[in-house]
Amino acid sequence: MSQDPLVYVVDDDDAVRDMISWLMDSVKLPTELFSSARAFLDKFGPGKIACLLLDVRMPEMSGIELQRELKKLDPALPIIIITGHADVPMAVHAMREGAFDFIEKPFNNQLLLDRVQAAVNKSRLVHEEKAEVLELEALIDGLTSREKEVLDLVVSGETNKGIAHKLDITIKTVEVHRGNMMRKMQANSIADLMSKVNAR
């Protein structure tokens, strides 16, 4: 995918935001910085390859409350909770709610970089899988209703003879529909076709 990953930072401490921005810049990871959960939500758009570094304790809306909102908006966004020692029970709760990881302040720079890279890689993988599913659905949508029937029967293991019997058509007609279906599905073999369909 050509899209560059993005690291969101939501923390009400200016120094922490600036330090994380500098750290991410050192490995060429672009950041977007927010001083509050509300400011982040006002600008956030789902569907990007990204991760979120999120402080737990913030005025107005806490990191845990923001996490809850994001589960509705973009459940695939990996969230790394940044927390002080006193907030560890809250961070553990956030992990149970699906956070990718939590890191205690003051944190080790290399540890933070490693976890961010892992979170971004997870986000990239999720987006690649979604793109593959959408591409597959587009290919299937391009089939005629008869070709879809043939696809379903081929995937279920039916032979041409079995397909002809079930659809009450000739084997020659099955071969034509099957050839068209394989071409439209961009599949070079039955194994290739199976791997595409099973990826759904």
C-alpha positions as CSV (number, residue, x, y, z in Angstrom):
1,M,0.0,0.0,0.0
2,S,1.2,3.4,-0.9
3,Q,-0.3,5.2,2.1
4,D,2.2,6.4,4.7
5,P,1.4,5.3,8.2
6,L,0.4,8.0,10.7
7,V,1.0,8.2,14.5
8,Y,-1.7,10.1,16.4
9,V,-0.6,11.5,19.8
10,V,-3.3,12.6,22.3
11,D,-1.8,14.0,25.5
12,D,-2.5,17.2,27.4
13,D,1.2,17.5,28.3
14,D,2.9,19.8,25.7
15,A,6.4,18.4,26.5
16,V,5.3,14.8,26.1
17,R,3.7,15.5,22.7
18,D,6.7,17.4,21.5
19,M,9.1,14.6,22.7
20,I,7.0,11.9,21.0
21,S,6.8,13.9,17.8
22,W,10.6,14.3,17.8
23,L,11.0,10.6,18.5
24,M,8.7,9.5,15.6
25,D,10.3,12.0,13.3
26,S,13.7,10.3,13.9
27,V,12.3,7.2,12.2
28,K,10.4,9.1,9.5
29,L,6.9,8.4,11.1
30,P,4.6,11.4,10.6
31,T,2.6,12.5,13.6
32,E,-0.6,14.4,14.3
33,L,-0.6,15.9,17.8
34,F,-3.7,16.7,20.0
35,S,-3.9,18.2,23.4
36,S,-7.4,16.7,24.2
37,A,-9.6,13.8,23.2
38,R,-12.2,16.2,21.9
39,A,-9.7,17.9,19.6
40,F,-8.7,14.5,18.2
41,L,-12.3,13.4,17.6
42,D,-13.1,16.7,15.8
43,K,-10.4,15.9,13.2
44,F,-10.3,12.1,13.2
45,G,-11.3,10.2,10.1
46,P,-11.3,6.3,10.2
47,G,-9.7,4.1,7.6
48,K,-6.0,5.1,7.7
49,I,-2.9,3.0,8.4
50,A,-2.2,4.5,11.8
51,C,-1.9,4.0,15.5
52,L,-2.8,6.1,18.5
53,L,-0.6,7.0,21.5
54,L,-3.2,7.9,24.2
55,D,-2.8,9.4,27.6
56,V,-5.1,8.1,30.2
57,R,-5.7,11.1,32.5
58,M,-6.9,14.2,30.6
59,P,-9.5,16.9,31.4
60,E,-13.0,16.8,30.0
61,M,-12.7,13.4,28.3
62,S,-10.3,10.7,29.5
63,G,-8.3,8.3,27.4
64,I,-10.5,5.4,28.4
65,E,-13.6,7.4,27.3
66,L,-11.9,8.2,24.0
67,Q,-11.0,4.5,23.5
68,R,-14.7,3.6,24.0
69,E,-15.7,6.1,21.3
70,L,-13.1,4.8,18.9
71,K,-14.4,1.2,19.3
72,K,-17.4,2.5,17.4
73,L,-15.6,4.7,14.9
74,D,-12.6,2.6,14.0
75,P,-12.3,-0.6,16.0
76,A,-9.2,-1.7,14.0
77,L,-7.1,1.4,15.1
78,P,-4.4,0.1,17.4
79,I,-4.2,2.1,20.6
80,I,-1.2,2.3,22.8
81,I,-2.0,3.6,26.3
82,I,0.6,5.9,27.9
83,T,0.2,6.0,31.6
84,G,1.7,7.0,34.9
85,H,2.3,4.4,37.6
86,A,-0.9,5.2,39.5
87,D,-2.9,4.6,36.3
88,V,-1.8,1.0,35.7
89,P,-5.1,-0.5,36.8
90,M,-6.9,1.8,34.3
91,A,-4.4,0.7,31.6
92,V,-5.0,-2.9,32.3
93,H,-8.7,-2.2,31.9
94,A,-8.0,-0.6,28.6
95,M,-6.1,-3.7,27.5
96,R,-9.1,-5.8,28.3
97,E,-11.1,-3.4,26.2
98,G,-8.9,-4.1,23.2
99,A,-5.9,-1.7,23.5
100,F,-2.8,-2.8,21.6
101,D,-0.4,-2.2,24.6
102,F,0.3,0.1,27.4
103,I,3.5,1.9,28.4
104,E,4.4,3.5,31.7
105,K,5.8,7.0,32.0
106,P,8.7,7.8,31.9
107,F,9.1,5.4,29.0
108,N,12.1,4.0,27.2
109,N,12.3,5.6,23.8
110,Q,13.3,2.4,21.9
111,L,10.5,0.4,23.6
112,L,8.0,3.1,22.5
113,L,9.4,3.0,18.9
114,D,9.2,-0.8,18.8
115,R,5.6,-0.9,20.0
116,V,4.6,1.9,17.6
117,Q,6.2,0.0,14.7
118,A,4.4,-3.2,15.8
119,A,1.0,-1.3,16.0
120,V,1.5,0.3,12.6
121,N,2.4,-3.1,11.1
122,K,-0.8,-4.5,12.5
123,S,-2.8,-1.6,11.1
124,R,-1.2,-2.1,7.7
125,L,-2.0,-5.8,7.7
126,V,-5.7,-5.1,8.6
127,H,-6.0,-2.6,5.8
128,E,-4.3,-5.0,3.2
129,E,-6.7,-7.7,4.2
130,K,-9.7,-5.4,3.8
131,A,-8.4,-4.3,0.4
132,E,-8.1,-7.9,-0.7
133,V,-11.7,-8.7,0.5
134,L,-13.0,-5.6,-1.4
135,E,-11.1,-6.6,-4.5
136,L,-12.5,-10.2,-4.3
137,E,-16.0,-8.9,-3.8
138,A,-15.6,-6.7,-6.9
139,L,-14.5,-9.7,-8.9
140,I,-17.4,-11.8,-7.7
141,D,-19.8,-8.9,-8.5
142,G,-18.5,-9.1,-12.1
143,L,-19.7,-12.6,-12.5
144,T,-23.1,-13.5,-14.1
145,S,-25.6,-15.3,-11.9
146,R,-24.8,-18.6,-13.6
147,E,-21.0,-18.1,-13.2
148,K,-21.6,-17.5,-9.5
149,E,-23.5,-20.8,-9.2
150,V,-20.6,-22.5,-11.0
151,L,-18.1,-20.8,-8.6
152,D,-20.0,-22.0,-5.5
153,L,-20.1,-25.6,-6.9
154,V,-16.4,-25.6,-7.9
155,V,-15.4,-24.3,-4.5
156,S,-17.5,-27.0,-2.8
157,G,-15.6,-29.6,-4.8
158,E,-18.0,-30.5,-7.5
159,T,-16.7,-31.9,-10.8
160,N,-17.9,-30.6,-14.2
161,K,-20.1,-33.6,-14.5
162,G,-21.6,-33.0,-11.1
163,I,-22.1,-29.3,-11.8
164,A,-23.8,-30.1,-15.1
165,H,-26.2,-32.5,-13.3
166,K,-27.0,-30.0,-10.5
167,L,-27.6,-27.1,-12.9
168,D,-29.3,-29.2,-15.6
169,I,-26.9,-28.0,-18.3
170,T,-24.4,-29.8,-20.6
171,I,-20.8,-30.4,-19.5
172,K,-19.7,-28.3,-22.5
173,T,-21.8,-25.4,-21.1
174,V,-20.2,-25.9,-17.7
175,E,-16.8,-25.7,-19.2
176,V,-17.6,-22.4,-20.9
177,H,-19.1,-20.9,-17.7
178,R,-16.2,-22.3,-15.6
179,G,-13.6,-20.8,-18.0
180,N,-15.3,-17.4,-18.0
181,M,-15.6,-17.5,-14.2
182,M,-11.9,-18.4,-13.7
183,R,-10.8,-15.6,-16.1
184,K,-13.0,-13.0,-14.3
185,M,-11.8,-14.2,-10.9
186,Q,-8.2,-13.8,-12.2
187,A,-7.5,-17.3,-10.9
188,N,-4.8,-19.5,-12.6
189,S,-5.8,-22.7,-11.0
190,I,-8.4,-24.2,-8.6
191,A,-5.9,-23.9,-5.8
192,D,-5.5,-20.2,-6.6
193,L,-9.3,-19.8,-6.8
194,M,-9.7,-21.5,-3.4
195,S,-7.1,-19.3,-1.7
196,K,-8.9,-16.2,-3.0
197,V,-12.4,-17.3,-1.9
198,N,-11.2,-18.5,1.5
199,A,-9.6,-15.1,2.2
200,R,-13.1,-13.6,2.4
